[in-house]
Amino acid sequence: MKNTDDWPLAEILSIKEGTSNSEASYYVHYIDYNKRLDEWVTPDRLDLRKVQQPKAEVKTPVKDGKNGSRPSSPERELVNGIAPPKKTTGSRKRKFPTTDEDSQDSSFGTRPTCTVPVHHEEHVTGMKNMRVKISTKDSQDSMLAPRTTGSLVAHHDDLLTRMKNIDMIELGRYRIKPWYFSPYPQELVSLSCIYLCEYCLKYVKSIKCLQRHLTKCNLRHPPGNEIYRKDQFSFFEIDGRKNKVYAQNLCLLAKCFLDHKTLYYDTDPFLFYIMTEGDNRGFHIVGYFSKEKESSEDYNVACILTLPPYQRRGYGKLLIQFSYELSKFEGKAGSPEKPLSDLGLLSYRSYWSETILEILLNLKPNEAGEKPQITINEISELTSIKKEDVISTLQYLNLINYYKGQYIITLTRDVIEAFERAALKRPLRIDPKCLHWTPKDWSKRGKW
């Protein structure tokens, strides 16, 4: 939005006070945009003429503050439309478990948050200006430790986890800029780069420590069973109980690129399927997906991720197809855990559309020459895609029509041409003949 006076709205989440040689900076979230675009900005990119005042938060006072509750706090005074910094007498510690024997303590002070108009640099989203909104919610009010029960989905959105805390990660040949918060130990978060072993995913603080670790690390592939190999691609199955340290390190890495997921330290109920690309140096992680050993809702994927250096190469659909091949071996129809991220929804819709259209286009008329017929249940059985996902995909493609008392599927020329173009861009496919895997009955907890 170059050469325009439009200032998109943004929210200030934190303020970093300046020194005598530098000015203050503000951590902003662009309203209606994904959090991976959040960044620190300088005051010259804020338009303080159109600051939106926050609404007072209604809190119910509790008598005597019993049961860990507290009375409501008065509305914070605003000076020139911006909340003044709150005086603190100390900091509250938030403890994140680590893979070491002792947990690491992380100390965070309180910070007000606010919303104001900001100038957004073109190289990020193409927006020139942005408007910011002010919020006076205390960051400590909503500090929550990572959950220890349930699935990997987390819906809490406290101030601490809304802010990126890591500048850079080095993994093998790549340096990657994280998209979201991840609770690595605080002494590493303060560094300019965190170094990871690309085979065991152990994190260290310097390149010297990494080189020393590599002389001792015997792994050249993820720990676990290799269940698939074709060309340079392999899949390894990791049991979250047997390889707990690797699974926890993988969760820490994945959290850098997955929003609305909490770090799950009890990895016992999960299986992790690591996709790797092999060469003469070893097997390098490309992406992964996890699934619950027992899912009451027939989820065949809990988390799924293709690492940023390998995105836009068709590897995401390869991971999705592999998850459905496992469902076919199990004789079940599966579905990813909801809600899906924005990128996840795009990938799954694309995979579902191509897979279902491939089934429909390969249907042949019967012996009487009548038009081919197929039911939703039959599509689900052939693809292992849940009926609900099949129906939603057909509706999304606008293929279902009601005609003379029955539902019919109509394939237009535009839909067929779009499918053919997409098929040409997807040379990578899973070969079921190369999958050597036997489903396990996890209903007996003793087998965990």
C-alpha positions in Angstrom: 0.0 0.0 0.0 2.7 2.4 -1.0 2.0 6.1 -1.5 -1.3 5.9 0.5 -2.5 7.6 3.6 -4.3 4.4 4.8 -3.0 3.3 8.2 -4.1 -0.3 9.0 -5.0 -0.9 12.7 -2.4 -2.6 15.0 -2.2 -3.4 18.7 0.8 -2.5 20.8 1.6 -5.5 23.0 4.8 -4.3 24.7 7.1 -1.3 25.0 10.8 -1.5 25.2 12.2 1.6 26.9 15.0 3.5 25.0 18.4 4.6 26.3 20.3 7.8 25.9 21.5 6.6 22.5 18.4 4.9 21.2 14.7 5.6 21.2 11.9 3.4 22.6 10.5 0.5 20.5 7.0 -1.0 20.4 6.0 -4.7 19.7 2.9 -4.5 17.5 0.3 -7.0 16.2 -1.4 -6.2 13.0 -5.1 -6.5 13.4 -6.7 -9.2 11.1 -3.2 -10.5 10.1 -1.5 -13.6 11.3 0.8 -13.2 14.4 3.8 -14.4 12.4 3.9 -10.8 10.9 4.3 -9.2 14.4 7.4 -7.1 14.8 9.1 -4.3 16.8 8.7 -0.8 15.4 10.1 2.6 16.3 7.9 5.6 17.3 8.2 7.2 13.8 6.0 4.4 12.5 3.1 5.1 15.0 0.3 7.5 14.2 -0.7 8.7 17.7 -3.3 11.1 16.4 -6.0 8.4 16.1 -5.5 6.2 19.2 -8.4 4.0 20.1 -9.1 3.9 23.8 -9.5 0.5 25.4 -12.7 -0.6 27.0 -12.7 -1.0 30.7 -12.4 -4.7 31.7 -15.3 -5.8 33.9 -14.1 -7.9 36.8 -16.2 -9.2 39.6 -14.8 -8.4 43.0 -14.4 -11.4 45.4 -14.7 -11.0 49.2 -11.4 -11.2 51.0 -9.7 -12.4 47.9 -10.1 -16.1 48.9 -9.5 -19.1 46.7 -6.6 -17.5 44.9 -8.9 -14.7 43.5 -8.5 -11.0 43.8 -10.7 -7.9 43.9 -11.2 -5.9 40.7 -8.6 -3.3 39.9 -9.5 0.3 39.1 -9.4 1.4 35.5 -5.9 2.6 34.6 -5.4 6.2 33.8 -4.5 7.1 30.2 -2.2 9.9 29.4 -2.5 11.3 25.9 -4.3 8.2 24.8 -1.5 5.8 25.9 -1.4 3.8 29.1 1.6 4.9 31.3 4.0 2.1 32.4 2.9 0.3 35.5 5.2 0.5 38.4 6.3 -2.9 39.6 7.9 -4.0 42.9 9.3 -7.2 41.5 8.8 -9.8 38.8 6.8 -13.0 38.9 8.5 -16.2 37.7 7.0 -18.5 35.2 8.5 -21.9 35.1 8.7 -24.0 31.9 9.9 -27.6 32.2 12.9 -28.5 30.1 14.5 -31.7 29.1 17.2 -31.3 31.7 16.8 -32.7 35.2 16.2 -29.2 36.7 13.5 -26.9 35.3 14.6 -23.5 34.1 13.1 -20.4 35.6 12.0 -17.5 33.4 11.4 -14.1 35.0 9.1 -11.6 33.3 8.2 -8.1 34.5 4.7 -6.6 33.9 4.1 -4.5 30.8 1.1 -2.5 29.7 -0.1 -3.1 26.1 -1.7 -0.6 23.8 -3.1 -0.1 20.3 -2.1 2.9 17.9 -1.7 3.6 14.1 1.7 2.3 12.7 3.8 2.5 9.6 4.3 -1.1 8.4 7.3 -1.6 6.2 6.6 -2.8 2.7 8.9 -5.8 2.7 6.8 -7.6 5.3 3.2 -7.4 4.1 3.1 -4.5 1.5 1.3 -2.3 4.0 2.6 1.2 4.4 0.7 2.5 7.4 -1.2 0.9 10.2 -3.5 2.0 13.0 -3.0 0.7 16.5 -5.4 0.0 19.4 -4.6 0.3 23.1 -5.2 -2.5 25.6 -4.4 -2.2 29.4 -4.7 -5.8 30.3 -2.0 -6.8 32.8 0.3 -9.5 31.3 0.5 -11.3 34.6 -3.2 -11.8 34.9 -3.3 -14.5 32.3 0.1 -16.2 32.7 -0.7 -19.9 32.3 1.7 -22.8 32.5 1.7 -25.3 29.6 -1.1 -27.9 30.0 -0.3 -31.4 31.0 -3.6 -33.1 29.9 -5.7 -33.4 26.8 -4.7 -32.9 23.2 -2.1 -30.6 21.7 -4.7 -27.8 21.0 -4.5 -24.8 23.4 -6.9 -21.9 23.2 -5.5 -19.5 25.9 -3.9 -16.4 24.5 -2.0 -14.7 27.3 0.3 -11.7 26.5 3.5 -13.6 27.1 2.9 -16.2 24.5 1.6 -13.7 22.0 5.1 -12.2 21.5 8.0 -13.8 19.6 10.8 -14.5 22.0 13.5 -16.0 19.7 15.4 -14.1 17.0 16.9 -17.0 15.1 17.4 -20.8 15.0 20.1 -22.6 13.2 19.2 -26.1 12.1 21.7 -27.9 9.9 22.4 -25.8 6.8 19.6 -23.3 7.5 19.0 -20.3 9.7 15.3 -19.9 10.4 13.4 -16.9 11.8 10.7 -18.3 14.2 7.1 -17.2 13.7 5.7 -17.6 17.2 6.6 -17.9 20.8 8.3 -21.1 22.0 9.3 -21.7 25.7 13.0 -22.5 25.2 15.1 -21.9 28.4 15.4 -18.2 29.2 19.2 -18.1 29.0 19.0 -19.2 25.4 16.1 -16.9 24.4 18.3 -13.9 25.2 20.9 -14.9 22.6 20.9 -13.8 19.0 20.7 -17.5 17.8 19.8 -20.9 19.2 21.7 -23.8 17.7 20.1 -27.2 17.2 21.5 -30.6 16.3 19.6 -31.6 13.2 19.6 -35.3 14.2 18.6 -35.3 17.9 17.3 -31.7 18.0 19.3 -30.9 21.2 19.6 -27.1 21.7 22.8 -25.4 22.7 23.9 -21.8 23.1 26.8 -21.5 20.6 28.4 -22.9 17.5 31.3 -24.2 19.6 28.9 -26.1 21.8 27.2 -27.6 18.8 30.5 -28.7 17.2 31.4 -30.4 20.5 28.0 -32.1 20.7 28.3 -33.4 17.1 31.5 -35.2 18.0 29.5 -37.1 20.6 26.1 -37.5 18.9 25.9 -40.9 17.2 22.6 -40.3 15.5 22.3 -39.6 11.8 18.6 -40.0 11.6 15.6 -39.5 14.0 15.5 -42.2 16.7 12.8 -44.8 16.0 11.7 -47.2 13.3 12.1 -46.3 9.6 8.7 -47.4 8.2 8.9 -45.9 4.7 11.7 -45.1 2.2 11.4 -44.2 -1.5 14.1 -42.3 -3.4 15.6 -39.8 -0.9 12.6 -39.6 1.4 12.1 -41.6 4.5 9.6 -41.6 7.4 10.5 -42.6 11.0 8.0 -43.5 13.6 8.8 -42.1 17.1 7.1 -43.3 20.2 6.6 -40.4 22.6 7.1 -42.7 25.6 10.3 -44.4 24.4 11.9 -41.3 22.9 10.7 -38.6 25.3 13.6 -36.3 25.1 13.6 -36.2 21.2 9.8 -35.7 21.3 10.0 -32.8 23.7 12.8 -31.2 21.6 10.6 -31.6 18.5 7.7 -29.9 20.3 9.9 -27.0 21.2 11.0 -26.6 17.6 7.5 -27.0 16.2 6.0 -24.4 18.6 8.2 -21.8 16.8 6.0 -22.3 13.7 2.6 -23.4 15.1 0.2 -21.0 16.7 -2.5 -22.1 19.1 -0.5 -25.1 20.1 0.9 -25.6 23.6 4.1 -27.4 24.4 3.0 -30.9 25.6 5.6 -32.4 28.0 3.6 -35.6 28.6 4.4 -37.0 25.1 3.6 -40.6 26.1 0.1 -40.7 24.4 1.5 -39.5 21.1 3.3 -41.0 18.1 5.5 -38.7 15.9 6.1 -39.4 12.2 9.2 -37.6 11.0 9.8 -37.0 7.3 13.4 -36.8 6.3 15.5 -36.1 3.2 18.6 -38.3 3.0 22.0 -37.7 1.6 25.6 -38.9 2.2 25.7 -37.0 5.6 22.5 -38.4 7.0 18.7 -38.0 7.2 17.7 -34.3 7.6 14.3 -33.5 9.1 11.9 -31.9 6.6 8.6 -31.9 8.6 6.5 -34.1 10.8 3.1 -34.9 12.1 1.9 -36.3 15.4 -1.1 -38.3 16.3 -2.7 -39.7 19.4 -2.3 -43.4 20.1 -5.9 -43.5 21.0 -8.2 -40.8 19.6 -11.9 -40.8 20.7 -12.7 -38.6 17.6 -10.7 -40.6 15.1 -8.1 -37.8 14.6 -5.2 -39.1 12.5 -3.2 -35.9 12.9 -2.7 -33.7 16.0 0.0 -31.4 14.8 1.5 -31.2 11.3 4.4 -29.0 10.1 6.7 -28.6 7.2 9.7 -26.6 8.2 10.0 -23.2 6.5 13.1 -24.0 4.3 11.1 -26.9 2.7 7.8 -25.2 2.2 6.1 -24.7 -1.2 7.7 -27.9 -2.6 4.8 -30.2 -2.2 6.1 -31.8 1.1 3.0 -30.7 3.1 0.7 -32.8 0.9 3.1 -35.6 1.1 2.8 -35.5 4.9 -1.0 -35.4 4.7 -1.1 -38.2 2.2 1.1 -40.3 4.5 -1.3 -39.8 7.4 -4.2 -41.1 5.3 -2.2 -44.1 4.1 -1.7 -45.0 7.8 -5.5 -44.6 8.3 -6.0 -47.0 5.3 -3.7 -49.6 7.0 -5.8 -49.2 10.1 -9.0 -49.5 8.2 -10.4 -46.2 9.5 -11.5 -42.9 8.2 -9.4 -40.1 9.7 -9.4 -36.3 10.1 -7.0 -33.7 11.4 -7.5 -32.2 14.8 -9.6 -29.1 14.6 -9.3 -26.1 14.5 -6.7 -26.0 11.6 -4.3 -23.1 11.2 -4.7 -20.8 8.2 -1.9 -22.6 6.3 -3.1 -26.0 7.5 -6.6 -25.4 6.2 -5.3 -24.4 2.8 -3.1 -27.5 2.5 -5.9 -29.9 3.6 -8.5 -28.3 1.4 -6.2 -28.6 -1.5 -5.4 -32.3 -0.7 -9.0 -33.2 -0.2 -10.1 -31.5 -3.4 -7.4 -33.2 -5.5 -8.0 -36.6 -3.9 -11.8 -36.5 -4.3 -11.7 -35.2 -7.8 -9.2 -37.9 -8.8 -11.7 -40.5 -7.6 -14.6 -38.9 -9.4 -12.8 -38.4 -12.7 -11.7 -42.1 -12.7 -15.2 -43.4 -12.3 -16.4 -45.4 -15.3 -20.0 -45.9 -16.5 -21.7 -49.2 -15.8 -22.3 -51.9 -18.4 -25.6 -50.3 -19.4 -23.8 -47.1 -20.3 -25.5 -45.1 -17.5 -23.6 -42.3 -15.8 -21.3 -43.5 -13.0 -22.6 -43.4 -9.5 -20.8 -43.2 -6.2 -21.9 -42.4 -2.6 -20.3 -40.3 0.1 -19.6 -43.4 2.1 -17.8 -45.0 -0.9 -15.6 -41.9 -1.4 -14.8 -42.0 2.4 -13.9 -45.7 2.2 -11.6 -45.3 -0.8 -9.7 -42.3 0.5 -10.0 -42.8 4.3 -11.2 -39.1 4.5 -14.0 -38.7 7.0 -17.5 -38.2 5.6 -17.8 -34.7 7.1 -14.6 -33.6 5.3 -15.8 -35.1 2.0 -19.1 -33.3 2.2 -17.5 -30.0 3.2 -15.0 -30.3 0.3 -17.7 -30.9 -2.2 -19.7 -28.0 -0.9 -16.5 -25.8 -1.0 -16.0 -26.8 -4.6 -19.7 -26.1 -5.3 -20.1 -29.6 -6.9 -23.3 -30.8 -5.1 -26.6 -29.9 -6.7 -30.2 -30.9 -5.9 -32.0 -32.1 -9.0 -35.3 -33.9 -9.3 -35.5 -35.1 -5.8 -31.9 -36.3 -5.4 -28.4 -34.9 -4.9 -26.0 -35.1 -7.9 -22.3 -34.2 -8.3 -21.7 -31.9 -11.3 -18.1 -31.6 -12.6 -17.6 -28.4 -14.7 -14.9 -27.9 -17.3 -13.3 -25.2 -15.1 -13.0 -27.6 -12.1 -11.5 -30.3 -14.3 -9.0 -27.9 -15.8 -8.0 -26.7 -12.3 -7.5 -30.2 -11.1 -5.3 -31.1 -14.1 -3.1 -28.0 -13.5 -2.8 -28.9 -9.8 -1.9 -32.5 -10.6 1.0 -31.4 -12.8 2.4 -29.4 -9.9 2.4 -32.4 -7.6 5.0 -34.9 -8.7 5.6 -36.3 -5.2 3.3 -39.1 -4.1 3.4 -41.7 -1.4 3.9 -45.3 -2.7 1.9 -47.6 -0.5 4.2 -50.5 -1.5 7.1 -48.9 0.2 5.2 -48.5 3.5 6.2 -51.3 6.0 4.1 -50.7 9.0 1.7 -52.7 11.2 -0.9 -50.9 13.3 -0.9 -51.5 17.0 -3.7 -51.9 19.4 -3.2 -49.1 21.9 -6.4 -49.8 23.9 -4.3 -51.8 26.3 -2.4 -49.1 28.2 0.3 -51.6 29.3 1.6 -51.4 25.7 2.5 -47.7 26.0 
